[in-house]
């Protein structure tokens, strides 16, 4: 098993790379050993069935509270070929739909300094579980390769724990991961390099929420990504190596299988082109990047097209944000307002209606003049318009 540095920065990065973790195909989650506290007692519900945590919130169009489908299950767990068990849709699930929200049955707090406490603390936490949760604990997948943890209980924890992270690549501040959890259902979701779903931690509710990133058809496997946003942009051969080294399995998703064809598939070229454009706006201040108004918008538009065709939905938030900033610094009110609403809509899909409305963009979607650099390039923009005429 690869050794994990005690440096918290590296530990935190490792967890962020696991913002989406699962059960069978992940069969290698090498989280550092950490202190455990007595876990909360989450409600029990059937593995196959509708979302058990319905809240009749009419203001949230992305909630799982549609009374027309309450009696019908959104998902079920069944065998996923060579991946072990997986989560499958039982009906059409629209993009942005809340598929599942679930509290952990075992919580594993982390040291801020990343040091590994004795294994005995894990064992004590396990023995504090009720008989029902002990049975659930042992029903989770265990890694079986040579790098697996020799202790069976540690194997279950390392393979199936999920970090309580709310970070996305376009967040201004990274949230430190201070806890991990084991979940009845979420710990069984498989990986895909082109996921159709993702989760977001609701700290106030002690719940992890799973949202549909795309429209999901009946009987389609619901997948998440175990890799970070940046690692998903790596060539297939590097992604497969990262998954094999970090999780103990060789990815066979459609994106990875396609990349074995020769010559280099168009998909790989598209990602390289997007990375080139992305380097432009990440390595420049927004005022410098947006100075050439037409060129910046052209690059951002092409980037959206690439991410859409490559089914990398979660990465699109960064592009939406830059489009908004370009219009904002040029003081183009209606275009900036529309771009901000596109970004807010994206947030609603990846984190839910309630959390999206807490973000900075929620207020600026109605009044983009609140942007700190509003209209800083407005004169330059008008000069460009006069030259074109």
Secondary structure, DSSP 8 states (H G I E B T S, - for coil): -----S-HHHHHHHHHTTSS--SSTT--------------------SSBS-S-----TT-TTSS--TTSTTS-SEEEEE-GGG-EEEEESS-B-TT-EEEEE--SEEEE--TT-----THHHHHHHHTS-HHHHHHHHHS----STTS-SSHHHHHHHHH-EE-----TT-SS-----EEEE-SSGGG-EE-TT-SEEEEEETTTTEEEEEESS-B-TT-EEEE-SS-TTGGGS-HHHHHHHHHHHHS----SHHHHHTTSSS--HHHHHHHHHHHHHHHHHSS-HHHHTTSHHHHHHHHHHHHHHHHHTT--TTHHHHHHHHHHHHHHTT-HHHHHHHHHHHHHHHHHHH-HHHHTTSHHHHHTT-GGGSTTTTTTHHHHHHHHHHH-
